Amino acid sequence: MDSKKQSVWKDRCVTEWNLGGKGIPLPQEWDWESTYQKKPFGRNLIKNPCPEGLSHKVPLDTTRPQAPPPRKPLESLGDFSGWKTKEEHLPVDTSGIPEGAVICHLPNYSWVVKEQIINLKEEGFWEELLDVYQPDICVTDWYEDSQLHDYVYELHVKLLGSDHAKVINEFSLKPKNERSETQHKWCEVSHIFQKYGPGVRYIHFEHRTKDLFVVGFDRTRVTDSTVRVQLRE
């Protein structure tokens, strides 16, 4: 590594991001050119945040189709590159059905789980910054209030150590759906990690959305997922 060249890039980072004024410790050996080019602060670290091409800025279409939509594989609904996806089928709830009653169709629910792991050092953040200064880690997500069930969305975010296993800090949210016809809209969820402790090297981001299959297929959609690392003013 060319030390003179790195010194020039280091000066750019220090000046443009006011690292000295914020009291942020700087490593002796670091690829400052790469960090400067990556512009890590304030950038969305989630890869492919809108895999279905949706935006929370566009109102949801609340009109019901004349015929129930068929069930389609998730991969046919968008480009899910960057995400690890799976489907979890929930057991059919038969509680409350009288013995001997004839039921033609029962609600069949399932969770669609999408997750990513963010490597903070690969994104341009150095250990001294993460351990001593501990910049804010801001998480935002938008899900559809789909009216399918009381609970149609979950968010789970974990700050992990270098072994990918140690949980240094975490946040989970399971909002209850109001299930009112006037509430069919995009809902925002957000959280800011602050003073989370030293040792964070990875962020595990996971959200879960509930689908329903009875005669046709109804989904809960999610979009505009973001994870940003911010320097405090």
Backbone as numpy.savetxt, mean C-alpha at the origin, in Angstrom:
# Nx Ny Nz CAx CAy CAz Cx Cy Cz
34.99 3.41 -6.26 34.14 4.60 -6.26 35.03 5.85 -6.26
34.82 6.72 -7.21 35.60 7.95 -7.34 35.20 8.91 -6.22
36.10 9.09 -5.22 35.77 9.89 -4.04 35.54 11.36 -4.38
36.32 11.89 -5.34 36.15 13.29 -5.72 34.80 13.50 -6.39
34.45 12.59 -7.27 33.16 12.68 -7.97 32.01 12.54 -6.98
32.14 11.60 -6.03 31.09 11.40 -5.04 30.95 12.62 -4.13
32.07 13.29 -3.87 32.03 14.50 -3.04 31.18 15.59 -3.69
31.29 15.69 -5.03 30.48 16.68 -5.75 28.99 16.34 -5.62
28.66 15.07 -5.80 27.27 14.65 -5.70 26.76 14.79 -4.27
27.62 14.51 -3.31 27.25 14.65 -1.90 26.90 16.11 -1.60
27.70 17.03 -2.11 27.44 18.45 -1.89 26.08 18.85 -2.49
25.75 18.28 -3.63 24.45 18.58 -4.23 23.31 18.11 -3.34
23.44 16.90 -2.82 22.40 16.35 -1.95 22.26 17.18 -0.68
23.41 17.53 -0.08 23.38 18.30 1.16 22.74 19.67 0.93
23.09 20.31 -0.16 22.58 21.65 -0.44 21.11 21.64 -0.81
20.73 20.78 -1.77 19.35 20.80 -2.27 18.34 20.28 -1.26
18.77 19.34 -0.42 17.84 18.74 0.55 18.05 19.29 1.96
18.99 20.23 2.10 19.26 20.84 3.40 19.55 19.80 4.48
20.38 18.83 4.12 20.69 17.75 5.06 21.43 18.27 6.28
22.36 19.22 6.07 23.11 19.77 7.19 22.22 20.57 8.13
21.34 21.37 7.55 20.43 22.18 8.37 19.47 21.36 9.18
19.17 20.14 8.73 18.27 19.26 9.46 19.02 18.34 10.42
20.35 18.47 10.45 21.13 17.64 11.37 21.16 16.17 11.01
21.09 15.88 9.72 21.05 14.48 9.28 22.48 13.95 9.13
22.83 12.86 9.80 24.18 12.31 9.69 24.43 11.73 8.30
25.67 11.87 7.84 26.05 11.44 6.50 27.11 10.36 6.58
26.98 9.30 5.80 27.97 8.22 5.82 29.26 8.63 5.13
30.35 8.00 5.52 31.64 8.26 4.89 31.69 7.69 3.48
31.16 6.49 3.33 31.14 5.82 2.02 29.70 5.63 1.58
29.34 6.26 0.46 27.97 6.14 -0.05 27.93 6.59 -1.49
27.06 5.97 -2.26 26.92 6.32 -3.67 25.96 7.51 -3.78
26.52 8.71 -3.61 25.69 9.92 -3.61 25.13 10.24 -4.99
25.84 9.86 -6.02 25.33 10.10 -7.37 24.04 9.33 -7.59
24.06 8.05 -7.20 22.86 7.23 -7.36 21.70 7.78 -6.53
22.00 8.19 -5.30 20.95 8.72 -4.43 20.36 9.99 -5.03
21.22 10.86 -5.55 20.73 12.11 -6.14 19.84 11.82 -7.35
20.26 10.88 -8.18 19.48 10.55 -9.37 18.13 9.93 -9.01
18.08 9.18 -7.93 16.83 8.52 -7.53 15.83 9.48 -6.91
16.32 10.64 -6.41 15.42 11.62 -5.78 14.47 10.91 -4.81
14.99 10.30 -3.76 14.16 9.40 -2.93 13.10 10.10 -2.10
13.34 11.33 -1.66 12.41 11.98 -0.74 11.17 12.48 -1.47
10.02 12.07 -0.94 8.74 12.51 -1.51 8.29 11.69 -2.70
9.11 10.76 -3.16 8.74 9.93 -4.32 7.92 8.74 -3.86
6.92 8.36 -4.65 6.13 7.18 -4.32 6.97 5.93 -4.54
7.20 5.19 -3.46 8.05 3.99 -3.53 7.27 2.74 -3.93
5.94 2.86 -4.02 5.13 1.73 -4.49 5.27 1.62 -6.00
5.58 0.44 -6.45 5.67 0.18 -7.88 4.26 -0.13 -8.42
3.91 0.54 -9.52 2.63 0.28 -10.16 1.47 0.53 -9.19
1.29 1.76 -8.72 0.29 2.04 -7.69 -1.16 1.95 -8.15
-1.40 1.94 -9.46 -2.77 1.87 -9.98 -2.87 0.73 -11.00
-2.77 -0.51 -10.56 -2.67 -1.63 -11.51 -3.89 -1.83 -12.40
-5.06 -1.33 -11.98 -6.26 -1.48 -12.79 -6.57 -0.21 -13.59
-5.65 0.76 -13.58 -5.85 1.97 -14.34 -6.90 2.90 -13.77
-7.21 2.76 -12.48 -8.23 3.59 -11.83 -7.58 4.78 -11.14
-8.38 5.79 -10.85 -7.92 6.95 -10.09 -9.01 7.36 -9.12
-8.62 7.67 -7.89 -9.61 8.11 -6.91 -10.19 9.48 -7.27
-9.53 10.18 -8.22 -10.03 11.48 -8.64 -11.20 11.36 -9.62
-11.43 10.16 -10.12 -12.56 9.92 -11.03 -13.68 9.24 -10.25
-14.86 9.85 -10.16 -15.96 9.25 -9.39 -16.31 7.85 -9.89
-16.71 7.00 -8.97 -17.10 5.65 -9.32 -18.44 5.64 -10.06
-18.55 4.72 -10.99 -19.81 4.52 -11.70 -20.71 3.65 -10.82
-21.80 4.19 -10.35 -22.67 3.47 -9.42 -23.85 2.79 -10.12
-23.92 2.87 -11.45 -25.02 2.21 -12.16 -24.80 0.71 -12.14
-25.89 -0.04 -11.97 -25.81 -1.51 -11.94 -26.03 -2.07 -13.34
-25.21 -3.04 -13.75 -25.43 -3.66 -15.07 -26.73 -4.45 -15.08
-27.31 -4.59 -16.28 -28.57 -5.32 -16.41 -28.38 -6.79 -16.05
-27.26 -7.35 -16.43 -26.97 -8.74 -16.10 -25.79 -8.79 -15.13
-25.81 -9.69 -14.16 -24.69 -9.78 -13.22 -23.39 -10.06 -13.96
-22.32 -9.34 -13.63 -21.05 -9.55 -14.33 -20.45 -10.91 -14.00
-19.78 -11.54 -14.96 -19.16 -12.84 -14.70 -17.89 -12.68 -13.88
-17.48 -13.75 -13.26 -16.23 -13.75 -12.51 -15.07 -13.88 -13.49
-14.04 -13.01 -13.31 -12.89 -13.02 -14.19 -11.61 -13.17 -13.37
-10.59 -13.79 -13.92 -9.31 -13.88 -13.20 -8.74 -12.49 -12.94
-8.12 -12.31 -11.81 -7.58 -11.00 -11.44 -6.62 -10.48 -12.50
-5.77 -11.34 -13.03 -4.75 -10.90 -13.98 -5.35 -10.35 -15.26
-6.62 -10.67 -15.53 -7.27 -10.14 -16.73 -7.84 -8.73 -16.52
-7.78 -8.24 -15.29 -8.39 -6.95 -14.97 -7.41 -5.81 -14.94
-6.13 -6.10 -15.20 -5.13 -5.04 -15.19 -3.72 -5.60 -15.26
-2.76 -4.72 -15.06 -1.35 -5.09 -15.05 -0.87 -5.04 -13.60
-0.63 -6.18 -13.01 -0.27 -6.27 -11.60 1.22 -6.51 -11.38
2.03 -6.12 -12.35 3.47 -6.24 -12.18 3.92 -5.40 -10.99
4.85 -5.91 -10.23 5.32 -5.24 -9.02 4.60 -5.70 -7.77
3.46 -6.36 -7.95 2.67 -6.84 -6.82 2.74 -8.37 -6.71
2.74 -8.86 -5.50 2.51 -10.27 -5.25 1.05 -10.41 -4.87
0.29 -11.22 -5.60 -1.15 -11.31 -5.39 -1.58 -12.73 -5.05
-2.66 -12.81 -4.30 -3.28 -14.11 -4.02 -4.74 -13.89 -3.65
-5.51 -14.97 -3.71 -6.93 -14.92 -3.37 -7.19 -15.88 -2.22
-7.92 -15.41 -1.22 -8.27 -16.23 -0.06 -9.79 -16.38 0.00
-10.26 -17.59 -0.22 -11.70 -17.85 -0.18 -12.16 -18.04 1.26
-13.25 -17.39 1.61 -13.80 -17.49 2.96 -14.89 -18.55 2.99
-15.02 -19.29 4.10 -16.08 -20.29 4.19 -17.46 -19.64 4.09
-18.38 -20.33 3.45 -19.75 -19.82 3.30 -20.42 -19.81 4.66
-21.02 -18.68 5.01 -21.68 -18.52 6.30 -23.09 -19.08 6.24
-23.32 -20.17 6.94 -24.65 -20.79 6.97 -25.36 -20.55 8.30
-24.76 -19.74 9.14 -25.39 -19.46 10.44 -26.69 -18.68 10.23
-27.66 -18.98 11.04 -28.94 -18.27 10.94 -29.90 -18.87 9.94
-29.48 -19.92 9.23 -30.38 -20.58 8.28 -31.12 -21.70 9.00
-32.45 -21.66 9.03 -33.22 -22.70 9.74 -32.97 -24.09 9.15
-32.99 -25.08 10.00 -32.78 -26.46 9.55 -33.88 -26.86 8.57
-33.48 -27.43 7.45 -34.42 -27.88 6.45 -34.77 -26.83 5.41
-34.31 -25.62 5.61 -34.62 -24.56 4.65 -33.89 -24.81 3.34
-34.54 -24.51 2.23 -33.95 -24.68 0.91 -33.37 -23.34 0.46
-32.06 -23.32 0.24 -31.37 -22.10 -0.17 -30.79 -22.32 -1.56
-31.15 -21.41 -2.48 -30.63 -21.53 -3.84 -29.22 -20.97 -3.96
-28.98 -19.82 -3.35 -27.68 -19.17 -3.48 -27.27 -18.57 -2.14
-26.02 -18.75 -1.77 -25.47 -18.16 -0.57 -24.29 -17.26 -0.94
-24.11 -16.17 -0.20 -22.97 -15.30 -0.49 -21.65 -16.03 -0.30
-20.79 -15.91 -1.28 -19.47 -16.52 -1.22 -18.44 -15.41 -1.31
-17.78 -15.12 -0.18 -16.83 -14.02 -0.11 -15.40 -14.52 -0.29
-14.56 -13.62 -0.77 -13.12 -13.93 -0.87 -12.34 -12.63 -0.72
-11.11 -12.75 -0.25 -10.20 -11.62 -0.15 -9.20 -11.67 -1.30
-8.97 -10.52 -1.93 -7.85 -10.38 -2.85 -6.75 -9.66 -2.09
-5.59 -10.30 -2.00 -4.48 -9.76 -1.23 -3.37 -9.34 -2.19
-2.93 -8.09 -2.07 -1.81 -7.59 -2.89 -0.76 -7.02 -1.95
0.49 -7.33 -2.20 1.55 -6.89 -1.31 2.83 -6.57 -2.07
3.65 -5.72 -1.44 4.97 -5.36 -1.96 5.93 -5.22 -0.78
7.20 -5.45 -1.06 8.26 -5.18 -0.08 9.20 -4.14 -0.69
9.41 -3.05 0.03 10.27 -1.95 -0.43 11.61 -2.03 0.28
12.67 -2.09 -0.50 14.03 -2.09 0.02 14.50 -0.64 0.11
14.59 -0.11 1.30 14.87 1.32 1.46 16.28 1.70 1.01
17.27 0.86 1.25 18.62 1.19 0.83 18.71 1.20 -0.69
18.03 0.29 -1.35 18.03 0.29 -2.81 17.32 1.52 -3.37
16.41 2.10 -2.62 15.69 3.29 -3.06 16.46 4.57 -2.80
17.64 4.46 -2.15 18.49 5.63 -1.97 18.62 6.15 -0.55
18.12 5.42 0.44 18.17 5.88 1.83 19.31 5.17 2.57
20.14 5.94 3.25 21.30 5.37 3.94 20.96 5.07 5.40
21.77 4.20 6.00 21.47 3.67 7.32 21.44 4.75 8.40
22.38 5.69 8.36 22.42 6.74 9.38 21.16 7.60 9.34
20.66 7.84 8.14 19.42 8.60 7.99 18.27 7.85 8.64
18.15 6.56 8.35 17.04 5.76 8.85 17.13 5.52 10.35
18.35 5.37 10.87 18.51 5.00 12.28 18.50 6.20 13.23
19.08 7.31 12.80 19.23 8.46 13.69 18.14 9.50 13.44
18.05 9.98 12.22 17.06 11.02 11.90 15.64 10.44 11.84
15.50 9.25 11.29 14.21 8.57 11.17 13.16 9.45 10.47
13.31 9.63 9.16 12.35 10.47 8.41 10.94 9.90 8.49
9.96 10.77 8.30 8.56 10.33 8.31 8.32 9.37 7.14
7.57 8.33 7.40 7.15 7.39 6.36 5.64 7.51 6.24
5.19 8.04 5.11 3.78 8.39 4.91 3.11 7.38 3.98
2.00 6.81 4.44 1.28 5.78 3.70 -0.13 6.28 3.39
-0.56 6.11 2.14 -1.92 6.48 1.73 -2.47 5.40 0.81
-3.77 5.18 0.89 -4.43 4.22 0.01 -5.87 4.66 -0.19
-6.47 4.23 -1.30 -7.87 4.56 -1.60 -8.61 3.27 -1.95
-9.73 3.02 -1.26 -10.50 1.82 -1.56 -11.96 2.19 -1.83
-12.64 1.30 -2.48 -14.04 1.50 -2.85 -14.96 1.06 -1.71
-15.85 1.95 -1.30 -16.88 1.58 -0.33 -17.95 0.81 -1.10
-17.72 -0.48 -1.27 -18.45 -1.27 -2.27 -19.82 -1.79 -1.83
-20.16 -1.62 -0.56 -21.46 -2.07 -0.03 -21.60 -3.59 0.04
-20.54 -4.32 -0.18 -20.66 -5.78 -0.23 -20.75 -6.42 1.15
-20.17 -5.77 2.16 -20.08 -6.38 3.48 -19.71 -5.28 4.46
-19.82 -5.58 5.76 -19.42 -4.59 6.76 -17.93 -4.25 6.64
-17.12 -5.23 6.27 -15.68 -5.01 6.18 -15.20 -5.47 4.80
-14.79 -4.52 3.97 -14.40 -4.85 2.60 -12.94 -4.50 2.31
-12.24 -3.95 3.30 -10.87 -3.49 3.05 -10.04 -3.60 4.32
-8.77 -3.95 4.15 -7.81 -3.94 5.25 -6.47 -3.42 4.73
-5.76 -2.70 5.61 -4.41 -2.24 5.30 -3.47 -2.70 6.39
-2.34 -3.28 5.99 -1.32 -3.73 6.95 0.05 -3.29 6.43
0.73 -2.47 7.20 2.06 -1.99 6.83 3.02 -2.28 7.97
4.15 -2.90 7.63 5.16 -3.24 8.64 6.50 -2.65 8.25
7.19 -2.08 9.22 8.57 -1.63 9.05 9.48 -2.74 9.55
10.30 -3.28 8.66 11.08 -4.48 8.96 12.57 -4.19 9.06
13.26 -5.04 9.82 14.70 -4.95 9.94 15.41 -5.58 8.76
16.72 -5.66 8.86 17.54 -6.15 7.74 17.31 -7.62 7.44
16.74 -8.37 8.38 16.50 -9.80 8.17 15.14 -10.07 7.53
14.42 -9.03 7.15 13.08 -9.13 6.55 12.04 -9.67 7.52
12.40 -9.99 8.76 11.49 -10.65 9.68 11.16 -9.82 10.91
12.15 -9.14 11.48 11.92 -8.37 12.70 11.01 -7.18 12.41
9.90 -7.11 13.14 8.96 -6.01 12.97 9.32 -4.90 13.96
9.78 -3.77 13.44 10.19 -2.65 14.28 9.01 -1.74 14.60
8.09 -1.62 13.66 6.87 -0.84 13.87 5.85 -1.33 12.86
4.57 -1.14 13.15 3.54 -1.60 12.22 2.25 -0.81 12.41
1.43 -0.86 11.38 0.13 -0.20 11.40 -0.87 -1.07 10.66
-2.05 -1.27 11.26 -3.12 -2.02 10.62 -4.42 -1.24 10.75
-5.26 -1.34 9.73 -6.55 -0.66 9.73 -7.58 -1.56 9.07
-8.74 -1.70 9.75 -9.85 -2.49 9.22 -11.12 -1.64 9.35
-11.32 -0.66 8.47 -12.48 0.24 8.60 -13.80 -0.48 8.34
-14.82 -0.06 9.07 -16.15 -0.64 8.89 -16.91 0.12 7.81
-17.51 -0.63 6.90 -18.29 -0.06 5.80 -19.64 0.43 6.33
-20.04 1.64 5.96 -21.33 2.16 6.42 -22.51 1.48 5.76
-22.28 0.86 4.59 -23.32 0.11 3.87 -24.56 0.95 3.62
-24.36 2.18 3.21 -25.45 3.07 2.82 -25.31 3.34 1.33
-26.41 3.34 0.63 -26.37 3.53 -0.82 -25.74 4.86 -1.21
-25.77 5.82 -0.30 -25.20 7.13 -0.60 -23.69 7.15 -0.36
-23.13 6.06 0.12 -21.73 6.03 0.48 -20.86 5.27 -0.52
-21.42 4.96 -1.70 -20.65 4.23 -2.70 -19.64 5.20 -3.33
-18.44 5.22 -2.79 -17.45 6.23 -3.18 -16.05 5.73 -2.87
-15.04 6.51 -3.25 -13.66 6.25 -2.86 -13.43 6.72 -1.42
-12.75 5.91 -0.64 -12.44 6.25 0.75 -10.92 6.27 0.92
-10.42 7.29 1.57 -8.98 7.42 1.80 -8.59 6.88 3.17
-7.48 6.18 3.20 -6.87 5.78 4.47 -5.42 6.25 4.44
-4.90 6.64 5.59 -3.53 7.13 5.62 -2.93 6.95 7.01
-1.61 6.96 7.05 -0.89 6.85 8.33 0.52 7.39 8.13
1.06 8.02 9.17 2.45 8.50 9.14 3.23 7.83 10.26
4.28 7.12 9.89 5.19 6.54 10.88 6.19 7.62 11.30
6.31 7.84 12.60 7.26 8.80 13.14 7.96 8.19 14.37
9.23 8.50 14.53 10.00 8.01 15.69 9.77 6.52 15.88
9.97 5.78 14.83 9.67 4.35 14.82 10.80 3.49 15.35
11.98 4.07 15.55 13.09 3.31 16.10 14.11 2.95 15.03
15.35 2.67 15.46 16.42 2.34 14.51 16.28 0.93 13.94
16.94 0.73 12.81 17.02 -0.61 12.23 16.10 -0.87 11.07
15.25 0.07 10.69 14.31 -0.16 9.59 15.06 -0.20 8.26
14.87 -1.26 7.50 15.51 -1.41 6.19 14.50 -1.75 5.08
13.35 -2.29 5.47 12.33 -2.68 4.49 10.96 -2.24 4.96
10.07 -2.02 4.00 8.66 -1.74 4.30 7.82 -2.80 3.61
6.99 -3.48 4.38 6.05 -4.45 3.82 4.67 -3.81 3.77
4.16 -3.63 2.55 2.86 -3.01 2.33 1.89 -4.07 1.82
0.74 -4.20 2.49 -0.27 -5.17 2.08 -1.67 -4.58 2.25
-2.48 -4.68 1.20 -3.88 -4.36 1.37 -4.74 -5.52 0.87
-5.93 -5.62 1.46 -6.84 -6.73 1.19 -8.21 -6.13 0.84
-8.81 -6.61 -0.24 -10.13 -6.15 -0.64 -11.06 -7.34 -0.81
-12.31 -7.15 -0.42 -13.26 -8.27 -0.40 -14.12 -8.28 -1.66
-14.29 -9.48 -2.21 -15.15 -9.71 -3.36 -16.33 -10.59 -2.95
-17.38 -10.55 -3.75 -18.59 -11.33 -3.46 -19.08 -12.02 -4.71
-19.35 -13.32 -4.57 -19.93 -14.09 -5.68 -21.22 -14.74 -5.18
-22.34 -14.38 -5.80 -23.61 -15.05 -5.49 -24.13 -15.64 -6.80
-24.78 -14.81 -7.61 -25.14 -15.21 -8.97 -24.15 -14.56 -9.93
-23.95 -13.27 -9.74 -22.91 -12.57 -10.48 -21.74 -12.29 -9.55
-20.81 -11.47 -10.02 -19.58 -11.23 -9.28 -19.43 -9.74 -9.02
-19.23 -9.38 -7.78 -19.02 -7.99 -7.38 -17.67 -7.86 -6.67
-16.97 -6.75 -6.97 -15.62 -6.58 -6.44 -15.52 -5.30 -5.62
-14.50 -5.27 -4.79 -14.08 -4.04 -4.12 -12.74 -3.65 -4.73
-12.66 -2.44 -5.23 -11.45 -2.01 -5.94 -10.61 -1.07 -5.06
-9.36 -0.97 -5.41 -8.42 -0.15 -4.65 -7.44 0.49 -5.62
-6.95 1.68 -5.30 -6.06 2.37 -6.23 -5.20 3.41 -5.51
-4.28 3.99 -6.26 -3.44 5.09 -5.79 -2.75 4.80 -4.46
-2.16 3.63 -4.38 -1.40 3.26 -3.17 -0.08 4.03 -3.17
0.28 4.61 -2.02 1.52 5.38 -1.95 2.25 5.11 -0.64
3.58 5.06 -0.75 4.47 5.07 0.40 5.55 6.09 0.09
5.66 7.13 0.90 6.63 8.20 0.67 7.45 8.41 1.94
8.74 8.66 1.75 9.62 9.02 2.86 9.86 10.51 2.77
9.58 11.24 3.86 9.61 12.69 3.84 10.58 13.23 4.89
11.33 14.25 4.50 12.12 15.01 5.46 11.21 16.01 6.15
11.36 16.19 7.44 10.51 17.11 8.18 10.94 18.56 7.92
9.98 19.46 7.90 10.26 20.88 7.67 10.93 21.51 8.92
